[in-house]
Amino acid sequence: MSNEQHQQRKERIDRGIKVRTDGIYALMSLRELSYLTLPRLVLIAGMLVLPVALTSMYWQRVITIACIYALLALSFDFLTHFLGLVSLGGAFFIGVGGYLAAVFNTYFGWPIFLTIPVATLMGASFCTLVLLPCLPLRGVYFAIVTLMYPLFMTRLIEALDILGGTDGIMGLDSFPSAWIERYFMILMVLIFLFGMRRLVNTDLGLVFRAVKDNDQAVKASGMNITFYKAIAVFIASAMGCLGGACLVHIYMWSGMSLFALDFSIIPIAATVIGGGGTLVGPVLGSLILVPASELLREFGTLRIVFYALILVGFIIFRSEGIMVYGRRKYHQFERWVKV
């Protein structure tokens, strides 16, 4: 070993970054700032480059659909890991937002730039109002109730032959261009992702976590836990309704398949793969799981077997998820420094 190597030693890259809390740092240099911001910049740049890197129109559409599942996975992760409400109502959120956008566009003639935000806000308000009596429930009881809502809506539309019945509502306006469609969905995912990361670290986010950990203690302190749960459900359902409103304009059709259980199950699988409680993990899980599902489509019904094997493999060998594992490894990187 040379004399120069004797004068060096390995040091973790994060050494010297003084951590005050999980989200506040005392930065000492540009190097440390780069160390903290690099993963975020890579994520943003990667998602923005995806539509350009994929030349196939088919795979560009797959990425767009993956973004809709990412919104649902983000919604599921937020409710489950920051509020303690295990929601299987992703399909309910998608269906409500999708049908509202379809009604506003076809029956009232509203343009797409108006139907999407209105359907998002009205759909979130409707979902919150409907779920309000269920908010005292927790665990498997809340999960079962939320799973019943999309099934109920499907049978209601079919039995009463409303909202187009089994044929659905056709002739919706599409996005002005394919590029606007893709980048609008990507920007919505990024905005909600970083917005939620900011929200959970605010005082309101601390209340959400307190409700999850010990709701009776929060109630004893004089705070209305139902009110805070309703706020969280409104935020989570808004993400789902936004995805549904965009989905019907992408396909230019709205039907009962919007309430399909895929919209409730796949976000959970994406959260398992990406890492629950990280927010960014479910987004990455969706960007992996949805394209993987399309690649396995050529196997027909056997793709469910491969799909299940992938999930079982992650649960057994990487139960914490990709994001938790990757973040731990990232913080363990070392470099040579002079002694």
C-alpha positions as CSV (number, residue, x, y, z in Angstrom):
1,M,0.0,0.0,0.0
2,S,1.4,3.4,-1.0
3,N,2.2,6.2,1.4
4,E,-0.7,8.2,-0.1
5,Q,-3.2,5.5,0.7
6,H,-1.8,5.3,4.3
7,Q,-2.8,8.9,4.7
8,Q,-6.5,8.3,3.7
9,R,-9.4,6.5,5.3
10,K,-12.9,5.7,4.3
11,E,-15.7,8.0,5.5
12,R,-19.4,7.8,5.0
13,I,-20.7,10.5,2.6
14,D,-23.3,11.7,5.0
15,R,-20.7,12.3,7.7
16,G,-20.7,16.0,8.6
17,I,-24.3,16.7,7.8
18,K,-25.8,17.7,11.2
19,V,-29.3,16.3,11.5
20,R,-31.6,18.2,13.7
21,T,-34.7,16.3,12.8
22,D,-35.7,13.9,10.1
23,G,-36.4,16.8,7.7
24,I,-34.1,19.6,8.9
25,Y,-30.4,19.7,8.2
26,A,-27.6,22.1,9.1
27,L,-25.8,22.2,5.7
28,M,-22.0,22.8,5.8
29,S,-21.1,22.8,2.1
30,L,-22.4,22.5,-1.5
31,R,-21.3,18.9,-1.5
32,E,-23.7,18.0,1.4
33,L,-26.5,19.9,-0.3
34,S,-25.9,17.9,-3.4
35,Y,-25.9,14.7,-1.4
36,L,-29.4,15.5,0.0
37,T,-31.0,16.8,-3.2
38,L,-29.5,14.3,-5.7
39,P,-32.2,11.5,-5.2
40,R,-35.0,14.0,-5.6
41,L,-33.4,15.5,-8.8
42,V,-32.9,12.0,-10.2
43,L,-36.5,11.1,-9.6
44,I,-37.8,14.4,-11.2
45,A,-35.5,14.2,-14.2
46,G,-36.2,10.5,-14.7
47,M,-40.0,11.0,-14.8
48,L,-39.7,14.0,-17.1
49,V,-37.5,12.1,-19.5
50,L,-39.6,8.9,-19.6
51,P,-42.1,10.1,-22.4
52,V,-39.1,11.2,-24.6
53,A,-37.1,8.0,-23.9
54,L,-39.9,5.7,-24.8
55,T,-40.6,6.1,-28.5
56,S,-43.5,3.6,-28.6
57,M,-46.9,5.2,-28.3
58,Y,-48.1,2.1,-26.5
59,W,-45.5,2.3,-23.7
60,Q,-46.0,6.0,-23.4
61,R,-49.6,5.3,-22.7
62,V,-48.6,2.6,-20.2
63,I,-46.5,5.2,-18.3
64,T,-49.5,7.6,-18.2
65,I,-51.7,4.8,-16.7
66,A,-48.9,4.0,-14.2
67,C,-49.1,7.6,-13.1
68,I,-52.8,7.2,-12.3
69,Y,-51.9,4.1,-10.2
70,A,-49.2,6.1,-8.6
71,L,-51.7,8.7,-7.4
72,L,-53.8,5.8,-5.9
73,A,-50.8,4.2,-4.3
74,L,-49.8,7.6,-2.8
75,S,-53.3,7.9,-1.5
76,F,-53.3,4.4,0.0
77,D,-49.9,5.0,1.6
78,F,-50.9,8.3,3.2
79,L,-54.1,6.9,4.7
80,T,-52.5,3.7,5.9
81,H,-49.2,4.7,7.3
82,F,-49.9,8.2,8.4
83,L,-53.4,7.9,9.7
84,G,-53.9,4.2,10.4
85,L,-56.9,3.9,7.9
86,V,-56.4,0.9,5.6
87,S,-58.5,1.9,2.6
88,L,-59.5,-0.4,-0.2
89,G,-61.6,2.2,-1.8
90,G,-59.2,3.2,-4.6
91,A,-61.7,2.0,-7.2
92,F,-64.5,4.0,-5.5
93,F,-62.4,7.2,-5.8
94,I,-61.5,6.5,-9.5
95,G,-65.1,5.8,-10.4
96,V,-66.6,8.8,-8.7
97,G,-64.1,11.2,-10.2
98,G,-64.4,9.5,-13.6
99,Y,-68.2,9.6,-13.8
100,L,-68.4,13.2,-12.6
101,A,-65.9,14.3,-15.3
102,A,-67.9,12.4,-17.9
103,V,-71.2,13.9,-16.8
104,F,-69.8,17.5,-16.8
105,N,-68.2,17.0,-20.2
106,T,-70.9,15.2,-22.1
107,Y,-74.1,16.5,-20.4
108,F,-73.1,20.0,-19.6
109,G,-70.5,20.5,-22.4
110,W,-67.8,21.7,-20.0
111,P,-64.2,21.7,-21.4
112,I,-61.6,19.3,-20.2
113,F,-59.6,22.0,-18.3
114,L,-62.7,22.6,-16.2
115,T,-64.1,19.1,-15.8
116,I,-60.9,17.7,-14.2
117,P,-60.5,20.2,-11.3
118,V,-64.2,20.3,-10.6
119,A,-64.6,16.5,-10.7
120,T,-61.6,16.3,-8.4
121,L,-63.0,18.6,-5.8
122,M,-66.6,17.6,-6.0
123,G,-65.6,13.9,-6.1
124,A,-63.4,14.3,-3.0
125,S,-66.2,16.0,-1.2
126,F,-68.7,13.3,-2.1
127,C,-66.3,10.5,-1.1
128,T,-65.6,12.2,2.2
129,L,-69.3,12.7,3.0
130,V,-70.1,9.1,2.1
131,L,-67.2,7.7,4.2
132,L,-67.9,10.0,7.1
133,P,-70.0,7.5,9.1
134,C,-67.2,4.9,8.7
135,L,-64.4,7.1,10.1
136,P,-64.7,5.7,13.7
137,L,-63.9,2.3,12.3
138,R,-60.3,1.1,12.1
139,G,-58.2,-1.8,10.8
140,V,-60.0,-4.5,8.8
141,Y,-63.4,-3.1,9.5
142,F,-62.7,0.2,7.7
143,A,-61.0,-1.8,4.9
144,I,-64.0,-4.0,4.3
145,V,-66.4,-1.1,4.3
146,T,-64.4,0.8,1.7
147,L,-64.1,-2.3,-0.4
148,M,-68.0,-2.5,-0.5
149,Y,-68.5,1.0,-2.0
150,P,-67.2,0.3,-5.5
151,L,-69.2,-3.0,-5.6
152,F,-72.3,-1.2,-4.5
153,M,-71.9,1.6,-7.1
154,T,-71.4,-1.0,-9.9
155,R,-74.6,-2.8,-9.0
156,L,-76.5,0.4,-8.5
157,I,-75.6,1.7,-12.0
158,E,-76.4,-1.7,-13.6
159,A,-79.8,-2.1,-11.7
160,L,-81.1,1.4,-12.3
161,D,-79.6,1.8,-15.8
162,I,-78.2,5.2,-14.9
163,L,-75.1,7.0,-16.2
164,G,-75.2,5.1,-19.4
165,G,-75.8,1.7,-17.7
166,T,-73.6,-1.1,-18.8
167,D,-72.7,0.7,-22.0
168,G,-71.2,3.7,-20.1
169,I,-70.8,7.3,-21.3
170,M,-69.1,7.7,-24.6
171,G,-67.8,10.6,-26.7
172,L,-65.8,12.4,-24.1
173,D,-63.2,15.0,-25.1
174,S,-59.6,13.9,-25.1
175,F,-56.6,15.9,-24.0
176,P,-55.5,18.5,-26.6
177,S,-52.4,16.5,-27.4
178,A,-50.7,13.3,-26.3
179,W,-47.8,15.2,-24.9
180,I,-50.0,17.4,-22.7
181,E,-51.7,14.2,-21.5
182,R,-48.4,12.5,-20.5
183,Y,-46.7,15.5,-18.9
184,F,-49.9,16.6,-17.1
185,M,-50.1,13.2,-15.3
186,I,-46.4,13.2,-14.5
187,L,-46.6,16.8,-13.1
188,M,-49.6,15.9,-11.0
189,V,-47.8,12.9,-9.5
190,L,-44.7,15.0,-8.7
191,I,-46.8,17.9,-7.2
192,F,-48.8,15.5,-5.0
193,L,-45.7,13.5,-4.0
194,F,-43.7,16.5,-2.8
195,G,-46.8,18.2,-1.5
196,M,-47.6,15.2,0.7
197,R,-44.0,14.9,1.8
198,R,-44.3,18.5,3.0
199,L,-47.7,18.0,4.6
200,V,-46.8,15.0,6.7
201,N,-43.9,17.1,8.3
202,T,-46.2,20.0,9.2
203,D,-48.2,20.4,12.5
204,L,-51.2,18.9,10.7
205,G,-49.1,15.9,9.7
206,L,-48.0,15.5,13.4
207,V,-51.7,15.4,14.3
208,F,-52.4,12.7,11.7
209,R,-49.6,10.6,13.1
210,A,-50.9,11.1,16.6
211,V,-54.3,9.9,15.5
212,K,-52.7,6.8,14.1
213,D,-50.6,6.1,17.2
214,N,-53.2,6.9,19.9
215,D,-56.4,8.4,18.8
216,Q,-57.9,8.3,22.3
217,A,-55.1,10.4,23.6
218,V,-55.7,13.0,20.9
219,K,-59.4,12.9,21.7
220,A,-58.7,13.4,25.4
221,S,-56.7,16.5,24.6
222,G,-59.9,18.1,23.2
223,M,-59.2,17.6,19.5
224,N,-61.9,16.3,17.2
225,I,-60.3,13.2,15.6
226,T,-63.2,12.7,13.2
227,F,-62.5,16.2,11.7
228,Y,-58.8,15.3,11.1
229,K,-59.7,12.0,9.6
230,A,-62.2,13.7,7.3
231,I,-59.4,16.1,6.2
232,A,-57.1,13.1,5.4
233,V,-59.8,11.2,3.6
234,F,-60.6,14.4,1.5
235,I,-56.9,14.7,0.5
236,A,-56.6,11.0,-0.3
237,S,-59.8,10.8,-2.3
238,A,-58.9,14.0,-4.2
239,M,-55.8,12.1,-5.6
240,G,-58.0,9.2,-6.6
241,C,-60.7,11.4,-8.2
242,L,-58.1,13.3,-10.1
243,G,-56.8,10.0,-11.5
244,G,-60.4,8.9,-12.5
245,A,-61.2,12.3,-14.1
246,C,-58.0,12.1,-16.2
247,L,-58.6,8.4,-17.0
248,V,-62.0,8.9,-18.7
249,H,-60.6,11.7,-20.9
250,I,-57.6,9.5,-21.8
251,Y,-60.0,6.7,-23.0
252,M,-62.8,9.1,-24.0
253,W,-65.2,6.8,-22.2
254,S,-66.6,6.2,-18.8
255,G,-68.1,2.9,-17.6
256,M,-68.5,0.5,-14.7
257,S,-65.0,-0.8,-15.2
258,L,-63.8,2.3,-13.4
259,F,-65.0,0.6,-10.2
260,A,-62.9,-2.5,-11.0
261,L,-61.0,-4.0,-8.0
262,D,-57.7,-3.6,-9.9
263,F,-57.8,0.1,-8.8
264,S,-58.0,-1.1,-5.2
265,I,-55.5,-4.0,-5.3
266,I,-52.6,-2.8,-7.5
267,P,-51.9,0.3,-5.4
268,I,-51.5,-1.9,-2.4
269,A,-49.1,-4.2,-4.3
270,A,-47.2,-1.1,-5.5
271,T,-46.9,0.1,-1.9
272,V,-45.5,-3.3,-0.8
273,I,-42.9,-3.3,-3.6
274,G,-41.9,0.4,-3.2
275,G,-42.0,0.6,0.6
276,G,-44.9,1.7,2.8
277,G,-44.6,4.9,4.8
278,T,-42.1,6.5,2.4
279,L,-44.6,8.1,-0.1
280,V,-42.1,8.0,-2.9
281,G,-41.9,4.2,-2.6
282,P,-45.5,3.6,-3.8
283,V,-44.8,5.9,-6.8
284,L,-41.7,3.9,-7.8
285,G,-43.7,0.7,-7.1
286,S,-46.4,1.8,-9.6
287,L,-43.8,2.7,-12.2
288,I,-42.4,-0.8,-11.9
289,L,-45.5,-2.9,-11.4
290,V,-47.8,-1.5,-14.1
291,P,-45.2,-1.9,-17.0
292,A,-44.3,-5.3,-15.6
293,S,-48.0,-6.3,-15.7
294,E,-48.1,-5.2,-19.4
295,L,-44.9,-7.2,-20.2
296,L,-46.6,-10.3,-18.7
297,R,-49.8,-9.8,-20.6
298,E,-48.6,-12.1,-23.5
299,F,-48.6,-15.0,-21.1
300,G,-52.4,-14.7,-20.8
301,T,-53.9,-16.0,-17.6
302,L,-50.5,-17.3,-16.5
303,R,-49.4,-13.7,-15.9
304,I,-51.3,-13.8,-12.6
305,V,-48.9,-16.6,-11.5
306,F,-45.8,-14.5,-12.4
307,Y,-47.5,-11.5,-10.8
308,A,-48.1,-13.4,-7.6
309,L,-44.5,-14.8,-7.6
310,I,-43.1,-11.2,-7.9
311,L,-45.2,-10.0,-4.9
312,V,-44.3,-13.0,-2.8
313,G,-40.6,-12.6,-3.6
314,F,-40.7,-8.9,-2.5
315,I,-42.6,-9.8,0.7
316,I,-40.2,-12.5,1.7
317,F,-36.9,-11.1,0.7
318,R,-37.5,-7.3,0.6
319,S,-40.4,-6.8,3.0
320,E,-39.4,-3.2,3.7
321,G,-39.6,-2.3,0.0
322,I,-37.3,-0.9,-2.6
323,M,-37.2,2.6,-1.3
324,V,-36.4,1.7,2.3
325,Y,-33.6,-0.6,1.2
326,G,-32.3,1.9,-1.4
327,R,-32.3,4.8,1.1
328,R,-30.3,2.7,3.6
329,K,-27.7,1.8,1.0
330,Y,-27.5,5.3,-0.2
331,H,-26.6,6.6,3.3
332,Q,-24.0,3.9,3.6
333,F,-21.9,5.1,0.6
334,E,-18.3,5.8,1.6
335,R,-15.4,7.9,0.1
336,W,-11.7,8.2,0.7
337,V,-10.7,11.3,2.7
338,K,-7.3,12.5,3.9
339,V,-6.5,11.8,7.5
